[in-house]
Amino acid sequence: MENETGRIRMDSSSDTDEDDVGLAQRYKTIVELTVDGFWYIDEYGNILDVNTRYCSMTGYSYNEVISSPIWDIEADMNRSQVIYQIDRTKKLGKALFETHHFKKDGSLIDLEVSATYIDYGTPGLLCFLRDITDRKELEQKLQESERSKTVLLSNLHGMAYRCDYDRDWTMRFVSEGCYELTGYQTEDLLGNRLISFNDIIEPGYRDKIWNKWAEVLSRKETFQAEYRILTASGEVKWVWEQGKGIFDDKGNVIALEGFITDVTRQKTIEEELRESERLFRTTLYSIGDAVITTDIHGNLKQMNLIAEELTGWGEKEASGKQLEDILVIINENTREPVDIPIREVLRVGEVVGLANHILLISRNGMEIPVADSASPIINEDDEVIGVVLVFRDQTEERAAREAIAESEARFRLLVESAPEAIFVQTDWRFAYLNPKTLKLLGAASPAQLLGKNVIDHFDTRSQDTVKELIHGLKGDKQDVHLVEETFIRLDGSSFVAEVAVVPINYGGADSVLVFFRDITERKEAEEAIIKAKMASDIANRSKSEFLANTSHELRTPLSSIIGFSDLLIEGTMGELNEKQKRYVTTINKSGNLLLNLINNILDLSQIEFGEMDLECVKFDIVDAINDVHSMISILSSRKNISIDMDIDLPQRMVVADNEKIKEILYNLLDNALKFTPDGGRITIRAIQKDTGFIQLSVSDTGIGIPKDDINKIFEPFYQSDGSTTRRYSGTGLGLTIIKKFVKMHGGNIWVKSEPGKGSAFFFTIPVLTDCTER
Ligand code: ADP
């Protein structure tokens, strides 16, 4: 076989030449017709045949290829790698791989090699080499675009998606942002595997979104909405979505594609902004002063109701106008227009106050006195972006100020003419002195004392008290202390005064208002009284001492008088005639009376010296009443006077001085008998008081006590009147003593009486007397 591929003997064992020619022809045709390059190589890497396509792909001639070893053309493999690849193909029978060949011009060509091992004729490889440069390029481009898409999507704060148009919004694709946005992994959402997107949408928004999509899709427009979602962690987020429908040829929706992003922060900021705007407007409109704000050019932006009232302009119509057109102000005195200080504020960037005596001319010509100030509105970058002007109607303030001035004048007149000495001290110095103070301190004019140290005008012993008193003032005006201190006059003499101090603010300084009054005369009178009282106490004491001593001395001779006169009356010393008996009886009676008097005096002086104690025991009070009753019954029957008992005591046992209780009762019964005419009636009552006291009373149907005497009968030696004294014997000490006894028990004694009808004496004693106390 003789042709360019003559070295190849495809089938050396073929039977005839004709057959060989036919076969070689068929082989050649196939090799030349194929669109790929073709090599036939032997097991050692020699290229035995090559087709025209390969030559045109690489720029080599047939002979150039045939004469080169493979590794000269092969770019990716060296010789041993080539031999290895041939061996591998031989073993496997087939191989498909990609490689690069050097073209004749030195550049590279991308090839896909499909090699098949044959072992008839010359064993070797049939290689089809496909130019895949275009495919590679395309692949690379695709990869590139894929990568940039992924990079883009993963860098977006949000989730790109493609989903079905169904109520679940079944996701077919979601970008990585899904996790950051919803807290669910992309796999969780795809095909509603764990949760559907519809379930992530806050329930209140689900229908709204469905309806809005439907409407947008019907018009084939872009969908845009803001709504809230619930993330995997339960957090609520505001999201913004934009998407569009994907339609088929017939206009049916086959999918939705779009992007969803978290706008919670913007929403919060928006909300905060609205909130602060609301707050600002509320503040502005509730401020008691008129407020106007302007922009950087001095054009009015806002004004509150008060500003509207004062200027006569409404916010809407004034908005955007130059402030000078709205706010017209003039000087009250010159009536010249005055500049509003906004220009200055805009220039200087600081607060500027308005001049005094300013009148605002309102839209309807009214003139209103105003005071105001203007402040710059500064932005974050410290730039002035406008002005706030605050002004106030001063009509009332002026009236109030006038009223204060008037009241001050009145008050000053009051203080000046007050009979009380009044001064004000600031920082321990006289700041104001009224005429009375000047007079008391011996000053001819205020100049002599104003600014002088206040403390110097107090006696050294008073200085500390005065300092303490003033230091102790805590601004509490109710807290007025009265003290008596000694003042020193300018001439050095002194006087005692009653001082009161009150904290005040005087001329802007913390000061003290001091009132004082010369009490020298009162002091002298008080001292005289104290002296007299002391003298009388001493006298009283020596009188009691004297009485106690003399009583003793008197009782001894009296015992003889009574004892011997008793003997004489009894006739032991011989019978006496009528006259003698009468005289001796008188001696005896007078003696007994005197003894009674002396005993009473002794009791009284003992009580007054505090020498008499209670001897408390537990006893039955009813027994004590009965004892006294039987003691007095002889006397009562003699006068034909009945003694009734009315006793209602659930608790009869008491702790008290038994003897003294009986003495009290006896005395009262004795008096009752004495002052009740024959045939009268006496009642003893005893009742329980729920306060732990027993109340006893002795009432009679006797002569009674005149109203004027009721309060005096408990005083020593007091007897209702001279005539009764003579008629009814007595010392006038009985009630005095028993009152002391009752008091020693901690009880009370009192009387109710009506002249001619009778008297009732009441006294109380505790059921349990605390005898240690007395
Ligand atoms: P006297 O020893 O004079 O009775 P009292 O101190 O017991 O002294 O009484 C003082 C005065 O109280 C009596 O002098 C009498 O004027 C008046 N008086 C006391 N008890 C009665 C009574 N039951 N009825 C009327 N007057 C009484």
Boltz pocket constraint, residues with backbone or C-beta under 6 A from the ligand:
constraints:
  - pocket:
      binder: B
      contacts: [[A, 667], [A, 668], [A, 671], [A, 672], [A, 675], [A, 700], [A, 702], [A, 703], [A, 704], [A, 705], [A, 713], [A, 715], [A, 718], [A, 719], [A, 720], [A, 721], [A, 724], [A, 728], [A, 729], [A, 730], [A, 731], [A, 732], [A, 733], [A, 734], [A, 735], [A, 736], [A, 759]]
      max_distance: 6.0
